[in-house]
Amino acid sequence: MKRRIAVSEDLYNKAAELATKAHVSVEEFVGSVLASRLAGREYFEMQTKRFNGEFERALLEFPGVKPADCVRR
């Protein structure tokens, strides 16, 4: 499936330059970069959810302290 997206000429030229250095087409390069970026975001979101759960469990060990009471500004 092919889709079209609009990008600035400068961005396209930079992608084309990097694709040439990697010996791939611009389409392959952009697809690879986009896939990598999306995978990284999914991983970050998964880790954030995991950390938030661990943080909430840790807070339960201090029942008399609210999170806002612990934060120093």
C-alpha positions as CSV (number, residue, x, y, z in Angstrom):
1,M,0.0,0.0,0.0
2,K,1.4,3.4,-0.9
3,R,0.4,6.7,0.7
4,R,1.6,10.2,0.0
5,I,2.6,12.7,2.5
6,A,3.7,16.3,2.1
7,V,7.1,17.3,3.5
8,S,9.2,20.4,3.1
9,E,11.8,20.4,0.3
10,D,14.5,20.8,2.9
11,L,13.3,17.7,4.8
12,Y,13.0,15.7,1.6
13,N,16.5,16.7,0.5
14,K,18.0,15.7,3.9
15,A,16.1,12.3,3.7
16,A,17.4,11.8,0.2
17,E,20.9,12.6,1.2
18,L,20.8,10.1,4.1
19,A,19.1,7.5,2.0
20,T,21.9,7.8,-0.6
21,K,24.5,7.3,2.1
22,A,22.6,4.2,3.3
23,H,22.2,2.9,-0.3
24,V,18.4,2.7,0.0
25,S,15.6,4.5,-1.7
26,V,14.0,7.6,0.0
27,E,10.9,5.6,0.5
28,E,12.7,2.7,2.3
29,F,14.7,5.2,4.4
30,V,11.6,7.2,5.5
31,G,9.6,4.0,6.1
32,S,12.5,2.6,8.3
33,V,12.9,5.9,10.2
34,L,9.1,6.1,10.8
35,A,8.8,2.5,11.9
36,S,11.8,3.0,14.3
37,R,10.2,6.1,15.8
38,L,6.8,4.5,16.3
39,A,8.4,1.4,17.9
40,G,10.4,3.7,20.2
41,R,7.3,5.6,21.2
42,E,5.4,2.4,21.9
43,Y,8.3,1.2,24.1
44,F,8.4,4.5,26.0
45,E,4.7,4.4,26.6
46,M,4.9,0.8,27.9
47,Q,7.8,1.7,30.2
48,T,5.9,4.7,31.5
49,K,2.9,2.6,32.4
50,R,5.1,0.1,34.1
51,F,7.0,2.8,36.1
52,N,3.7,4.5,37.1
53,G,2.4,1.1,38.4
54,E,5.6,0.5,40.4
55,F,5.5,4.1,41.7
56,E,1.9,3.7,42.9
57,R,2.8,0.4,44.6
58,A,5.7,2.1,46.3
59,L,3.5,4.9,47.6
60,L,1.3,2.3,49.3
61,E,4.2,1.6,51.6
62,F,3.8,5.1,53.1
63,P,0.0,5.3,53.8
64,G,0.2,8.6,55.7
65,V,2.0,10.5,53.0
66,K,0.4,12.0,50.0
67,P,2.5,12.3,46.8
68,A,2.2,16.1,46.9
69,D,3.7,16.1,50.4
70,C,6.8,14.4,49.1
71,V,7.5,16.7,46.1
72,R,9.9,19.6,46.7
73,R,9.7,22.6,44.5
